[in-house]
């Protein structure tokens, strides 16, 4: 069993977000503007409140320190958060900021911002919460929450992981943060303020981001800066040669909230004790999946998303079912692939990468240890289930892993109901027992080319007969 997710303190400016969804079929007769009809309204937490909400969805105990008042929008946000997060409210001068988007066919047409309330002062309770935290995410939206707690956050950054998601309207991160997460545009704005930053040539986006990140590590005295680059991934700098962490796929969809998803995931993984590089890889994968699954459209303001189960043996299956359900609900394509994946090799990786490119999420169905033994003999698996699941989950092309104990995955497939069931090309002349089942819900079995000469049995046999192989390893 793995340890439970570590708790997280989120400090920052909460917003209340409204979306108006409709369709456009004509222009208004009195002006050349689109007429949006059949409007549907959705309301949800925004800003730091969204980051806290998403962190709670990862199964964490989350405390949110933010400014709220007595205005109707503050009351609505309190109700939307419910008991999902522990709320420590700072006094708000003015009314809570709201953001309203008008969308047609899923594309934003207009955004209206209202309310300019700012955090008035810190409270003793908020300072104690920062002092007692084991990890902090600062979601700064430039409305004062980070400012009134700046001294406490400076002390915290010297002794615990602090992730700072900055905003051009706010101040730079406090010195010593473990990770700052500006977007490419935000990084360039901050770098330019101190007289640095190259010209923003779109063709040089990677070079510009690298130079901006390098400069900001020094300017901010940050341990590292991860510049998020929309669908390309993130560029991580510690002040030297940067590390590019690419998105596993190009996700098409509404990117609203993807930055909050990135920052919340990175902060949570650092709280769990992960290295910065691993936290950024996990955050890129989570943000990509968030967009692919429909982004904020999958969030219901009446309740937060179900928390992800701990990554223990058997637990990933429920997570995989929820992932498939979210993607299906958002109109995406669910792809599944299956196998033992004992000694993961290049043939497996090529198949999984190709399968992921055909849809919006990939769920890998893996045989349990007992299932492998029944199929392959008492000497298998060579790698136990917990390790096989962990390796598969580490692949950027894999969105979730599900485990089945039967000889074949039909029972699991009936629950997942994927649009595409991917198999290697070595099954081309084989009647797949699950083919008729997949067809029963109008799914499609698709074969992908298989790399010749790669097999677990072959690798194991070559290793056993190699000099210093199995016998040598026993000495």
C-alpha positions in Angstrom: 0.0 0.0 0.0 1.2 3.5 -0.7 1.0 6.4 1.7 -2.1 8.6 1.5 -1.9 11.9 -0.4 -0.2 14.6 1.7 -2.3 17.6 2.9 -2.0 20.9 1.1 -2.5 24.6 2.0 -3.7 26.8 -0.8 -3.3 30.6 -0.4 -4.7 32.9 -3.0 -7.5 34.9 -4.6 -10.7 33.1 -5.1 -13.1 34.0 -8.0 -16.6 32.9 -8.9 -16.8 31.7 -12.5 -19.9 31.7 -14.7 -20.2 30.1 -18.1 -23.1 30.7 -20.5 -23.2 28.0 -23.2 -25.3 28.4 -26.3 -25.4 28.2 -30.0 -25.0 30.8 -32.7 -27.0 30.6 -36.0 -27.3 34.2 -37.0 -26.2 37.8 -36.5 -28.3 40.4 -34.8 -30.3 42.6 -37.2 -29.2 45.9 -35.5 -25.4 45.1 -35.3 -23.0 42.6 -36.7 -22.8 40.6 -33.5 -23.7 36.9 -33.0 -27.0 36.0 -31.4 -26.5 33.3 -28.7 -29.6 31.2 -28.1 -30.6 28.2 -26.1 -28.4 29.4 -23.3 -27.4 27.1 -20.4 -25.6 28.5 -17.3 -22.9 26.9 -15.2 -21.3 28.2 -12.1 -18.1 27.0 -10.4 -15.2 28.0 -8.1 -12.5 30.0 -9.9 -9.0 31.2 -9.3 -7.4 29.9 -6.1 -10.8 28.2 -5.2 -10.6 26.1 -8.4 -7.0 25.1 -7.6 -8.1 24.0 -4.1 -11.1 22.2 -5.5 -8.9 20.3 -8.0 -6.3 19.4 -5.3 -9.1 18.0 -3.1 -10.2 15.9 -6.1 -6.8 14.2 -5.9 -7.8 12.9 -2.5 -6.0 15.5 -0.4 -7.0 17.3 2.7 -7.0 20.9 1.5 -7.2 24.2 3.4 -8.0 27.3 1.4 -7.0 30.7 2.7 -8.7 33.4 0.6 -10.6 36.6 1.0 -14.4 36.5 1.1 -17.1 39.1 2.1 -20.8 39.3 2.7 -21.7 39.9 -0.9 -23.9 37.4 -2.9 -21.0 36.1 -5.0 -19.0 35.3 -1.8 -22.0 33.5 -0.4 -22.4 31.5 -3.7 -18.8 30.5 -3.7 -19.0 29.3 -0.1 -21.9 27.2 -1.1 -20.1 25.8 -4.1 -17.1 24.8 -2.1 -19.2 23.1 0.5 -17.2 20.9 2.8 -14.8 19.8 0.1 -12.1 22.1 1.5 -11.5 23.7 4.9 -12.0 27.4 4.4 -10.1 30.2 6.3 -11.6 33.5 5.1 -9.7 36.7 5.1 -11.7 40.0 5.2 -12.5 41.3 1.7 -12.6 45.0 0.9 -15.3 45.3 -1.8 -17.1 42.5 -3.6 -15.8 39.1 -4.8 -14.4 39.2 -8.4 -16.5 37.2 -10.9 -15.7 36.1 -14.4 -18.4 35.3 -16.9 -17.7 33.6 -20.3 -20.1 33.4 -23.2 -19.4 30.4 -25.3 -20.9 29.0 -28.5 -20.1 25.5 -29.7 -17.6 25.3 -26.9 -15.6 28.4 -28.1 -15.5 31.6 -26.0 -17.1 34.7 -27.7 -16.9 37.2 -24.8 -15.7 37.5 -21.2 -17.1 39.9 -18.6 -15.2 40.6 -15.4 -16.9 42.2 -12.4 -16.0 43.0 -8.9 -12.6 44.3 -7.8 -12.5 43.2 -4.2 -9.1 42.8 -2.5 -7.9 41.1 0.6 -7.9 43.7 3.4 -5.6 42.1 6.0 -4.2 38.8 7.3 -5.6 37.1 10.3 -3.8 35.3 13.1 -5.6 32.1 12.1 -4.3 32.3 8.5 -0.7 33.0 9.7 -0.9 30.0 12.0 -2.2 27.8 9.1 0.8 28.9 6.9 3.2 28.2 9.8 1.8 24.7 10.4 1.6 23.7 6.8 3.8 21.0 5.3 3.4 22.3 1.7 1.8 25.4 0.2 0.4 26.4 -3.2 0.1 30.1 -3.8 -2.5 30.8 -6.5 -1.9 34.6 -7.0 -4.6 36.3 -9.0 -3.4 39.8 -8.1 -6.0 40.6 -5.6 -4.0 40.8 -2.4 -4.2 37.5 -0.6 -0.5 36.7 -1.2 0.5 40.2 -0.3 -1.1 40.3 3.2 0.5 37.0 4.0 3.9 37.7 2.3 6.0 37.6 5.5 4.5 34.3 6.6 5.0 32.8 3.1 8.6 34.0 3.0 9.3 32.1 6.2 7.4 29.0 4.9 9.5 29.0 1.6 12.6 28.5 3.7 11.5 25.3 5.2 8.8 23.5 3.1 7.8 23.1 -0.6 6.1 26.3 -1.8 4.7 26.4 -5.3 3.8 29.9 -6.6 1.5 30.4 -9.6 2.1 34.1 -10.3 -0.1 36.7 -12.0 1.1 39.9 -13.8 -1.2 41.9 -11.6 0.5 40.5 -8.5 4.0 40.8 -7.1 6.8 38.3 -7.8 7.1 35.1 -5.7 8.8 35.3 -2.3 12.5 34.2 -2.4 13.1 30.5 -2.0 10.0 29.0 -3.6 10.5 25.4 -4.7 8.7 26.0 -8.0 7.1 29.0 -9.8 4.7 28.2 -12.6 4.1 31.2 -14.9 2.7 30.7 -18.4 4.9 31.7 -21.3 3.2 35.1 -21.7 3.4 35.7 -17.9 7.1 34.7 -17.8 7.9 37.1 -20.6 6.0 40.0 -18.9 7.9 39.5 -15.6 11.3 39.1 -17.4 10.7 42.3 -19.4 9.9 44.3 -16.2 13.4 43.9 -15.0 14.9 44.8 -18.4 15.5 41.3 -19.7 13.8 38.9 -22.0 14.4 38.6 -25.8 12.0 39.7 -28.5 8.9 37.6 -28.5 9.2 36.0 -31.9 6.5 33.3 -32.1 8.9 31.1 -34.0 11.4 31.3 -31.1 8.9 30.4 -28.4 11.1 27.7 -26.9 14.2 29.9 -26.9 12.2 32.8 -25.4 10.8 30.6 -22.7 14.2 29.2 -21.8 15.8 32.6 -21.5 12.8 34.0 -19.5 12.9 31.0 -17.1 16.7 31.3 -16.7 16.3 35.0 -15.8 13.4 34.5 -13.4 15.2 31.8 -11.4 17.8 34.5 -10.6 15.4 37.5 -10.3 13.0 35.6 -8.0 15.7 33.6 -6.2 13.5 30.5 -6.9 14.8 27.0 -6.8 13.1 26.4 -10.2 10.7 27.9 -12.7 8.4 25.9 -14.9 7.1 27.9 -17.9 3.8 26.3 -19.1 3.5 26.4 -22.9 -0.1 25.5 -23.6 -0.3 22.3 -25.6 3.4 21.9 -25.9 4.0 21.1 -22.2 6.3 22.9 -19.8 9.9 24.0 -19.8 11.7 23.5 -16.4 14.7 25.6 -15.5 16.9 25.5 -12.4 19.0 28.3 -13.8 21.1 26.1 -16.2 20.2 24.1 -19.2 16.4 23.7 -19.2 14.4 20.5 -19.3 11.5 20.3 -21.8 8.6 18.2 -20.5 6.4 17.7 -23.5 2.7 17.0 -23.4 2.0 13.3 -24.1 -0.5 14.2 -26.8 -2.1 17.3 -28.4 -5.2 17.9 -26.4 -8.0 19.8 -28.1 -10.5 21.5 -25.9 -11.3 24.3 -23.4 -8.0 25.1 -21.6 -9.7 27.2 -18.9 -8.3 26.1 -15.6 -5.5 24.1 -17.0 -2.9 26.3 -15.3 -4.7 25.6 -12.0 -4.7 21.9 -12.7 -0.9 22.1 -13.4 -0.1 24.0 -10.3 -2.3 22.0 -8.0 -0.8 18.7 -9.3 2.8 19.9 -9.0 2.2 21.2 -5.5 0.6 18.0 -4.4 3.4 15.8 -5.8 6.0 18.0 -4.1 4.0 17.6 -0.9 4.2 13.9 -1.4 8.0 14.0 -1.5 8.5 13.8 -5.3 11.5 15.5 -6.9 10.7 18.7 -8.9 11.3 17.0 -12.3 8.8 14.2 -11.4 6.3 16.8 -10.1 6.4 18.8 -13.4 6.1 15.6 -15.5 3.0 14.6 -13.5 1.6 18.2 -13.7 2.0 18.2 -17.5 0.3 14.9 -17.8 -2.6 16.0 -15.5 -3.1 19.3 -17.3 -3.2 17.5 -20.7 -5.7 14.9 -19.4 -7.8 17.7 -17.9 -8.1 19.5 -21.2 -8.7 16.3 -23.2 -11.5 15.2 -20.8 -13.4 18.4 -21.2 -11.8 20.8 -18.7 -14.2 22.8 -16.6 -17.2 21.3 -18.4 -16.7 18.2 -16.4 -17.0 20.1 -13.1 -20.3 20.3 -11.4 -20.6 23.3 -9.1 -22.9 21.3 -6.9 -20.1 19.0 -5.9 -16.4 18.5 -6.4 -15.1 15.7 -8.5 -14.8 12.4 -6.8 -11.3 12.1 -5.2 -8.9 9.8 -6.9 -8.1 6.6 -5.0 -4.7 5.9 -3.6 -2.3 4.3 -6.1 -2.4 0.9 -4.4 -2.8 -2.6 -6.0 -6.3 -2.9 -7.3 -7.2 0.7 -6.6 -6.3 2.1 -10.1 -9.4 0.3 -11.6 -11.9 2.7 -10.1 -9.8 5.7 -11.2 -9.7 4.2 -14.8 -13.5 3.8 -14.8 -14.0 7.5 -13.7 -11.5 8.7 -16.4 -13.4 6.8 -19.1 -16.7 8.1 -17.9 -15.4 11.8 -17.9 -14.0 11.5 -21.4 -17.2 9.9 -22.7 -19.4 12.5 -21.0 -17.3 15.3 -22.7 -17.7 13.7 -26.1 -14.2 12.3 -26.3 -13.0 8.9 -27.5 -11.9 6.3 -25.0 -9.2 3.9 -26.1 -8.2 0.8 -24.2 -5.4 -1.7 -24.6 -4.6 -4.8 -22.6 -1.9 -7.3 -21.7 0.4 -8.7 -19.0 3.1 -6.0 -19.7 5.7 -8.2 -17.9 9.1 -6.6 -18.6 7.7 -3.6 -20.5 9.7 -3.3 -23.8 9.8 -1.2 -26.9 7.1 -3.1 -28.6 4.7 -2.4 -25.8 5.6 1.3 -25.7 5.1 1.7 -29.5 1.7 0.0 -29.3 0.6 2.2 -26.4 1.8 5.4 -28.0 0.0 4.6 -31.3 -3.2 3.7 -29.4 -3.2 6.9 -27.4 -2.9 9.0 -30.6 -6.2 7.6 -31.9 -8.3 9.0 -29.0 -8.6 11.3 -26.0 -7.5 8.9 -23.3 -5.8 5.6 -23.0 -6.8 3.0 -20.3 -4.4 0.1 -20.0 -6.0 -3.2 -18.8 -3.4 -5.3 -17.1 -3.5 -8.9 -15.9 -3.2 -9.5 -12.2 -0.4 -11.8 -10.9 -2.7 -14.8 -10.6 -4.0 -14.2 -14.1 -0.5 -14.1 -15.5 0.5 -17.3 -13.7 -2.5 -19.1 -15.2 -1.6 -18.0 -18.7 2.2 -18.1 -18.6 3.1 -20.7 -16.0 4.5 -20.7 -12.4 7.6 -18.7 -13.4 5.6 -15.7 -14.4 5.1 -12.8 -13.9 8.8 -11.8 -13.6 7.6 -8.3 -12.4 4.9 -8.2 -9.7 1.6 -6.3 -10.3 2.4 -3.3 -8.2 5.6 -2.6 -10.2 3.9 -3.2 -13.5 1.1 -0.8 -12.7 3.6 1.8 -11.5 5.7 1.6 -14.7 2.6 1.8 -16.9 1.3 4.8 -15.1 4.6 6.5 -15.5 4.3 6.5 -19.3 3.0 9.8 -20.6 0.8 8.1 -23.2 -1.1 6.2 -20.5 -4.0 8.1 -18.7 -5.1 5.3 -16.4 -4.5 1.6 -15.6 -7.1 -1.0 -14.7 -6.5 -4.5 -13.3 -8.4 -7.7 -14.1 -8.1 -11.1 -12.4 -9.8 -13.2 -15.1 -8.0 -14.9 -18.0 -9.4 -12.4 -20.5 -10.5 -8.8 -20.0 -14.2 -9.1 -21.1 -15.7 -8.3 -17.7 -13.5 -5.2 -17.3 -14.2 -4.1 -20.9 -17.9 -4.4 -20.3 -17.5 -1.8 -17.5 -15.1 0.5 -19.4 -17.0 0.3 -22.8 -14.1 1.8 -24.8 -14.7 3.2 -28.3 -11.5 1.5 -29.5 -9.9 -1.7 -28.3 -6.3 -1.7 -29.4 -4.3 -4.8 -30.1 -0.9 -5.6 -31.5 -0.6 -6.6 -35.2 0.5 -10.1 -34.1 -3.2 -10.8 -33.5 -4.1 -10.1 -37.1 -4.9 -13.7 -37.9 -6.5 -14.5 -34.5 -10.2 -14.5 -33.6 -10.2 -12.2 -30.5 -12.7 -13.5 -27.9 -13.5 -9.9 -26.9 -14.3 -8.7 -30.5 -18.0 -9.4 -30.4 -18.3 -7.8 -26.9 -16.7 -4.6 -28.1 -19.0 -4.5 -31.1 -22.0 -4.8 -28.9 -21.7 -1.2 -27.9 -20.5 -0.1 -31.4 -16.9 -0.2 -30.3 -14.1 -1.0 -32.8 -11.2 -3.4 -32.4 -8.1 -1.8 -34.1 -4.8 -3.5 -34.7 -1.5 -1.6 -34.6 1.8 -2.6 -36.1 4.0 -4.6 -33.7 7.8 -4.2 -33.5 9.4 -7.5 -34.7 11.7 -9.3 -32.3 10.4 -7.8 -29.1 8.8 -10.1 -26.6 9.0 -10.6 -22.9 9.8 -14.3 -23.2 12.5 -13.6 -25.7 14.1 -10.9 -23.5 13.9 -13.2 -20.4 15.5 -16.1 -22.3 18.3 -14.0 -23.7 19.0 -12.6 -20.2 19.1 -16.0 -18.7 21.7 -17.3 -21.2 23.8 -14.2 -21.3 27.2 -14.2 -19.4 26.5 -13.2 -15.9 22.8 -13.7 -16.4 20.4 -15.6 -14.1 23.1 -17.9 -12.7 25.5 -15.0 -12.2 22.9 -12.9 -10.6 22.5 -15.5 -7.9 26.0 -15.3 -6.8 
